[in-house]
Amino acid sequence: MPDDLSVVFSAGPVPQAEEPAPAAALTGWPWFLPQGGLRHEDLVHAVDQDPQEAAESLARIPLVRRAVTLLEHIGPGRPLTSTGELGPADVRALAAAMGLDLDEQEPVSMREIGAIVGPWNSLIAGKWLSASGGEVVPGEGMVPAAARSDDPAAFVRFARAVIVLLVLESLGQGGEEGGLFGGSETFTALLHTVAPGGLLLPASIRIALDQGLVPADPAGDPDMDEINRYWQAERDLGTLAAYGLLHREPLPDGQAVRYLGTVEVLVEAYGALEMFEDPA
């Protein structure tokens, strides 16, 4: 990752739309996504160019709001546990400040709460926070952590940086370590989260199998590669939702789950992917 990312936030080119291929081919259009993907060039025009409007749009993204709340909570500094995390009292205070529902269960550690881990990882990566020596303290930051009311344009730059860095960190961490698998299906799926009504996916691979949606292998059995293809993409979307970049909504009948995204997140996520694949 480059040391100075301040000149590249939101600078990634708009990715080109993929052409649908036969659903039966592993390298073709994902069987669990709607055919005929959205066009990226239509999305980029929907991003607010006015700093005030852009700031308002970005402030509605949970990750961004929580990053601001986390910075305010840390203040001049907070002690950390022996594992380098905020302690239970801080976690409870943050959960309340962020409006999180912990289901009346006492979290064992901060790492159990994606809504806190997401902004934490981003703020650490962007050097807005520095954790060492048993405490976390404010850092200089790659770009100023401006308040929306004081300087909308600077806030827009900060908010976009927070999104980019979280996606970059998650791609670098990898799916097996709790980050993102980052396959092409994930980023194609992201396109559909901003469609009217969002993206509907089977709630589980078992439901997809019961509904006969999974392509078969040459022997006529459910194709394990296609199952894995779905699982990784859905796992990535769930991770992004836990971190506050998407909204995940199980349907009442339990058969499907809806993912809702925003153009702002989509554009920054693709920018992060470009940087991850070509870090030079």
C-alpha positions, 0 to 999 in steps of 0.5 A: 500500500502506498504511504501517501494515499491522499492523492488517490482517494476517489481517483480510481477509474470507473470500472467497466461493466462485465458482459453476461456469460452463460450461467452454467460456466464457472467463469461466466455470469454468477448464477445467484445474481440478476442477469445483465448487470448495471452500468458503472457509467450510470452510477458515477453520474449519481454521485453528489458533486456539491461538497455540502450534498456529498457530505450529507450523503457520506454522513449517512453511511454507518461506517463513516458515522461510527468512525466519527463517533469512535474518534470522539470517544477516544479523545486524547487517548484510552487504555487498551487490554493486553490483546490490544483492544478497547476494554468492556466499558469502552465497548459498551459506551461505544455500542450505546453511542453508535446505537448498536443492539447487542441483544443484551449480551455482554461482548467478550471482546471488541473484535466480536462487534463488526460495527466497531471493528470496521471503523477501528481498522480503518482509523488505524490504517489511516493513522487517525489512531495509533495503538501501542504501549497499552493505549490508543491515541489520536494520530496525524491521519493521512487526511485531516479528520474534518467535521462535516459542519466545519468544512464539508469538502474536507469531511468528504475527503476524510469520509471517502478515505475511511471507506477506501482504507477499510476495503483495502485493509479487508482485501489485504486481510483475506477472507479466511482471516475475516476480511474479504475474499475479493472475487469478481463476484463480490464486486459484481454483486455490489453493483446490484446492491444499488438497484431499486430494491437492492440485491436479493440472495438466497438466505443460505446455500441449503435454500438455494439447493432446495430451490434448484438454483445451483448449477450442476456439475458434469455428473449431475450433482450440485457443482461445488465450485459454484457453491463456493462461488456463492458462499464467498460472495455472500460472505463478503457482502455480509462482512461489508454489512457488519462493518457498516458499508451495506445494509443487510435485511433478512426477509420475513419468510427466511428464504432470502436476504436483501443487501442495500448499498449506496453509489458512494460506497460502490465507487470507493470500493472499486477505487480500493480494488484498483489500488489493491491490484496495482499498488504502484 
